[in-house]
């Protein structure tokens, strides 16, 4: 019953806070309002479907980030700027259901095979990311992943070094070290089919999740 009530609230907020493009008919939902409702749902311990994993939310909380709708306006503006600045870079920018911004950095543009040294031609892209993260208003969770080739004894340390390399570079560019957390997960949480070369390429990645700060 409580889950139904919260789900109804979220649906009502989403419909109230949306607009419809008269040309395409596509709805544009108010992310701040939805994030606030999801934040309330999280307070009741309810599942949020495709929202970020609880372990990543816990990491965000450790660095003073808000999991939920607080700071939604800050993140709305940050999302807009990141999409503009990273267009054509190969880095995707999306919004998660818990309100956080997600960046996916494919391994083919960030690191050489089996290496954790950032490609020099990726520095300019990371510099643009750092510009949106260094004002103290947001916190960042950096997660590294590999494809399924090899085993955890190789993949987890490699993914950790890659996540940490990205975090360290962002810190060098002014992102507060107490507002960033890096963790490697090896081949877990694939986003594509590991039986194909194209799928493995997508799974070799570093993800950033950006939250508002308390």
DOMI-262300 format. One record per residue (C-alpha): x, y, z. Coordinates in nm, 3 decimals. Each point is the difference from the previous one (the first is absolute). Example, Ala and Ser with C-alpha at 12.3 -4.5 7.8 and 13.67 -1.06 7.14 Angstrom:
% residues 2
<site u="1.230" v="-0.450" w="0.780"/>
<site u="0.137" v="0.344" w="-0.066"/>
***
This chain:
% residues 214
<site u="0.000" v="0.000" w="0.000"/>
<site u="0.284" v="0.238" w="0.090"/>
<site u="0.181" v="-0.088" w="-0.323"/>
<site u="-0.317" v="0.069" w="-0.198"/>
<site u="-0.042" v="0.338" w="0.170"/>
<site u="0.358" v="0.106" w="-0.076"/>
<site u="-0.025" v="-0.127" w="-0.359"/>
<site u="-0.319" v="0.201" w="-0.044"/>
<site u="0.172" v="0.308" w="0.144"/>
<site u="0.295" v="-0.034" w="-0.238"/>
<site u="-0.233" v="-0.046" w="-0.296"/>
<site u="-0.203" v="0.304" w="0.098"/>
<site u="0.310" v="0.215" w="0.044"/>
<site u="0.139" v="-0.116" w="-0.333"/>
<site u="-0.322" v="0.085" w="-0.186"/>
<site u="-0.038" v="0.333" w="0.175"/>
<site u="0.357" v="0.100" w="-0.078"/>
<site u="0.015" v="-0.098" w="-0.364"/>
<site u="-0.043" v="0.191" w="-0.323"/>
<site u="-0.076" v="-0.130" w="-0.350"/>
<site u="0.184" v="0.106" w="-0.313"/>
<site u="-0.277" v="0.112" w="-0.243"/>
<site u="0.203" v="-0.118" w="-0.300"/>
<site u="0.115" v="-0.346" w="0.109"/>
<site u="-0.254" v="-0.073" w="0.272"/>
<site u="0.285" v="-0.112" w="0.227"/>
<site u="-0.034" v="0.069" w="0.371"/>
<site u="0.278" v="0.177" w="0.189"/>
<site u="-0.021" v="-0.088" w="0.368"/>
<site u="0.104" v="0.229" w="0.284"/>
<site u="0.305" v="-0.189" w="0.129"/>
<site u="0.019" v="0.207" w="0.317"/>
<site u="-0.357" v="-0.087" w="0.097"/>
<site u="0.043" v="-0.368" w="-0.081"/>
<site u="0.328" v="-0.011" w="0.191"/>
<site u="-0.171" v="0.148" w="0.304"/>
<site u="-0.270" v="-0.265" w="-0.011"/>
<site u="0.256" v="-0.276" w="-0.041"/>
<site u="0.195" v="0.143" w="0.288"/>
<site u="-0.312" v="-0.027" w="0.212"/>
<site u="-0.050" v="-0.358" w="-0.115"/>
<site u="0.360" v="-0.082" w="0.091"/>
<site u="-0.073" v="0.127" w="0.349"/>
<site u="-0.259" v="-0.276" w="0.029"/>
<site u="0.253" v="-0.260" w="-0.114"/>
<site u="-0.182" v="-0.075" w="-0.325"/>
<site u="0.161" v="-0.138" w="-0.314"/>
<site u="0.065" v="0.254" w="-0.277"/>
<site u="0.012" v="-0.238" w="-0.296"/>
<site u="0.282" v="0.107" w="-0.231"/>
<site u="0.144" v="0.259" w="0.239"/>
<site u="0.363" v="-0.026" w="0.112"/>
<site u="0.102" v="-0.303" w="0.202"/>
<site u="-0.017" v="0.030" w="0.376"/>
<site u="0.376" v="-0.049" w="0.036"/>
<site u="0.063" v="0.302" w="-0.222"/>
<site u="-0.257" v="0.204" w="0.189"/>
<site u="0.177" v="-0.093" w="0.323"/>
<site u="0.328" v="0.120" w="-0.149"/>
<site u="-0.167" v="0.324" w="-0.099"/>
<site u="-0.128" v="0.049" w="0.355"/>
<site u="0.353" v="-0.047" w="0.136"/>
<site u="0.120" v="0.305" w="-0.194"/>
<site u="-0.292" v="0.219" w="0.102"/>
<site u="-0.214" v="-0.044" w="-0.311"/>
<site u="-0.377" v="0.021" w="-0.004"/>
<site u="-0.176" v="-0.311" w="-0.127"/>
<site u="-0.337" v="0.127" w="-0.118"/>
<site u="-0.149" v="0.323" w="-0.125"/>
<site u="0.181" v="0.260" w="0.214"/>
<site u="0.221" v="0.215" w="-0.220"/>
<site u="-0.197" v="-0.095" w="-0.309"/>
<site u="0.034" v="0.346" w="-0.154"/>
<site u="0.379" v="-0.012" w="0.038"/>
<site u="0.009" v="-0.337" w="-0.175"/>
<site u="-0.239" v="0.112" w="-0.274"/>
<site u="0.236" v="0.283" w="-0.091"/>
<site u="0.306" v="-0.224" w="0.026"/>
<site u="-0.157" v="-0.262" w="-0.225"/>
<site u="-0.074" v="0.260" w="-0.266"/>
<site u="0.356" v="0.133" w="0.001"/>
<site u="0.158" v="-0.345" w="-0.007"/>
<site u="-0.212" v="-0.104" w="-0.298"/>
<site u="0.105" v="0.314" w="-0.185"/>
<site u="0.370" v="-0.031" w="0.085"/>
<site u="0.032" v="-0.376" w="-0.055"/>
<site u="-0.194" v="-0.021" w="-0.327"/>
<site u="0.202" v="-0.208" w="-0.246"/>
<site u="0.255" v="-0.108" w="0.262"/>
<site u="-0.121" v="-0.360" w="0.026"/>
<site u="-0.112" v="0.054" w="0.361"/>
<site u="-0.373" v="-0.047" w="0.061"/>
<site u="-0.191" v="0.220" w="0.245"/>
<site u="-0.324" v="-0.130" w="0.152"/>
<site u="-0.222" v="0.064" w="0.302"/>
<site u="-0.070" v="-0.279" w="0.247"/>
<site u="-0.333" v="-0.049" w="0.173"/>
<site u="0.145" v="0.098" w="0.338"/>
<site u="0.085" v="0.344" w="-0.140"/>
<site u="0.374" v="-0.055" w="-0.052"/>
<site u="0.178" v="0.066" w="-0.332"/>
<site u="0.175" v="-0.295" w="-0.161"/>
<site u="0.301" v="0.021" w="-0.233"/>
<site u="0.127" v="-0.309" w="-0.183"/>
<site u="0.359" v="0.016" w="-0.128"/>
<site u="0.076" v="-0.291" w="-0.238"/>
<site u="0.332" v="-0.175" w="0.054"/>
<site u="0.104" v="0.037" w="-0.364"/>
<site u="0.030" v="0.379" w="0.040"/>
<site u="0.131" v="0.009" w="0.357"/>
<site u="0.260" v="-0.276" w="0.038"/>
<site u="0.218" v="-0.234" w="-0.205"/>
<site u="-0.063" v="-0.374" w="0.035"/>
<site u="0.097" v="-0.135" w="0.344"/>
<site u="0.128" v="0.344" w="0.101"/>
<site u="-0.115" v="0.254" w="0.259"/>
<site u="0.179" v="0.302" w="-0.146"/>
<site u="-0.247" v="0.253" w="-0.139"/>
<site u="0.040" v="0.065" w="-0.371"/>
<site u="0.152" v="0.345" w="-0.046"/>
<site u="-0.260" v="0.091" w="-0.265"/>
<site u="-0.273" v="-0.051" w="0.262"/>
<site u="0.136" v="0.270" w="0.232"/>
<site u="-0.193" v="0.279" w="-0.171"/>
<site u="-0.327" v="-0.189" w="0.054"/>
<site u="0.077" v="-0.060" w="0.367"/>
<site u="0.090" v="0.368" w="0.036"/>
<site u="-0.351" v="0.091" w="-0.116"/>
<site u="-0.150" v="-0.245" w="0.248"/>
<site u="0.212" v="0.143" w="0.282"/>
<site u="-0.127" v="0.351" w="-0.073"/>
<site u="-0.350" v="-0.116" w="0.098"/>
<site u="0.113" v="-0.180" w="0.315"/>
<site u="0.246" v="0.231" w="0.174"/>
<site u="-0.230" v="0.260" w="0.159"/>
<site u="-0.084" v="-0.202" w="0.311"/>
<site u="-0.370" v="-0.035" w="-0.089"/>
<site u="0.021" v="-0.361" w="-0.121"/>
<site u="0.163" v="-0.330" w="0.098"/>
<site u="0.117" v="-0.277" w="-0.234"/>
<site u="-0.001" v="-0.379" w="0.018"/>
<site u="0.245" v="-0.153" w="-0.250"/>
<site u="-0.053" v="-0.367" w="-0.092"/>
<site u="0.231" v="-0.210" w="-0.218"/>
<site u="-0.105" v="-0.309" w="-0.197"/>
<site u="0.158" v="-0.256" w="-0.234"/>
<site u="-0.137" v="-0.256" w="-0.242"/>
<site u="-0.021" v="-0.369" w="0.095"/>
<site u="0.341" v="-0.098" w="-0.139"/>
<site u="0.227" v="-0.131" w="0.276"/>
<site u="-0.098" v="-0.038" w="0.365"/>
<site u="-0.065" v="0.217" w="0.304"/>
<site u="0.360" v="-0.014" w="0.118"/>
<site u="0.094" v="0.196" w="-0.314"/>
<site u="-0.316" v="0.192" w="-0.083"/>
<site u="-0.086" v="0.149" w="0.339"/>
<site u="0.347" v="0.153" w="0.063"/>
<site u="0.012" v="0.131" w="-0.360"/>
<site u="-0.344" v="0.159" w="0.028"/>
<site u="0.098" v="0.150" w="0.338"/>
<site u="0.318" v="0.155" w="-0.144"/>
<site u="-0.193" v="0.147" w="-0.292"/>
<site u="-0.270" v="0.146" w="0.225"/>
<site u="0.265" v="0.142" w="0.230"/>
<site u="0.196" v="0.144" w="-0.294"/>
<site u="-0.307" v="0.194" w="-0.113"/>
<site u="-0.072" v="0.114" w="0.356"/>
<site u="0.361" v="0.111" w="0.052"/>
<site u="-0.001" v="0.199" w="-0.324"/>
<site u="-0.323" v="0.177" w="0.094"/>
<site u="0.148" v="0.083" w="0.342"/>
<site u="0.305" v="0.149" w="-0.173"/>
<site u="-0.240" v="0.221" w="-0.196"/>
<site u="-0.158" v="0.137" w="0.317"/>
<site u="-0.273" v="-0.248" w="0.096"/>
<site u="0.004" v="-0.023" w="0.384"/>
<site u="0.153" v="-0.331" w="0.108"/>
<site u="-0.258" v="-0.038" w="0.276"/>
<site u="-0.279" v="0.014" w="-0.260"/>
<site u="0.114" v="-0.288" w="-0.220"/>
<site u="0.006" v="-0.376" w="0.053"/>
<site u="0.151" v="-0.260" w="-0.236"/>
<site u="-0.071" v="-0.373" w="-0.012"/>
<site u="0.067" v="-0.282" w="-0.247"/>
<site u="-0.256" v="-0.274" w="-0.061"/>
<site u="0.175" v="-0.217" w="-0.258"/>
<site u="-0.236" v="-0.169" w="-0.245"/>
<site u="-0.313" v="0.043" w="0.212"/>
<site u="-0.296" v="0.211" w="-0.117"/>
<site u="0.050" v="-0.044" w="-0.378"/>
<site u="-0.199" v="0.237" w="-0.221"/>
<site u="0.043" v="-0.206" w="-0.320"/>
<site u="0.048" v="-0.358" w="-0.122"/>
<site u="0.340" v="-0.135" w="0.103"/>
<site u="-0.012" v="-0.266" w="-0.272"/>
<site u="0.069" v="0.257" w="-0.274"/>
<site u="0.297" v="0.228" w="-0.058"/>
<site u="-0.229" v="0.304" w="-0.023"/>
<site u="-0.169" v="-0.092" w="0.326"/>
<site u="0.330" v="-0.049" w="0.181"/>
<site u="0.115" v="0.340" w="-0.122"/>
<site u="-0.307" v="0.162" w="0.157"/>
<site u="0.053" v="-0.184" w="0.329"/>
<site u="0.359" v="0.127" w="0.032"/>
<site u="-0.089" v="0.337" w="0.145"/>
<site u="0.023" v="0.252" w="0.282"/>
<site u="-0.324" v="0.151" w="0.128"/>
<site u="-0.048" v="0.322" w="0.195"/>
<site u="-0.308" v="0.066" w="0.209"/>
<site u="-0.045" v="0.363" w="0.102"/>
<site u="-0.209" v="0.094" w="0.304"/>
<site u="-0.092" v="0.324" w="0.170"/>
<site u="0.183" v="0.066" w="0.327"/>
<site u="-0.170" v="0.023" w="0.340"/>
***
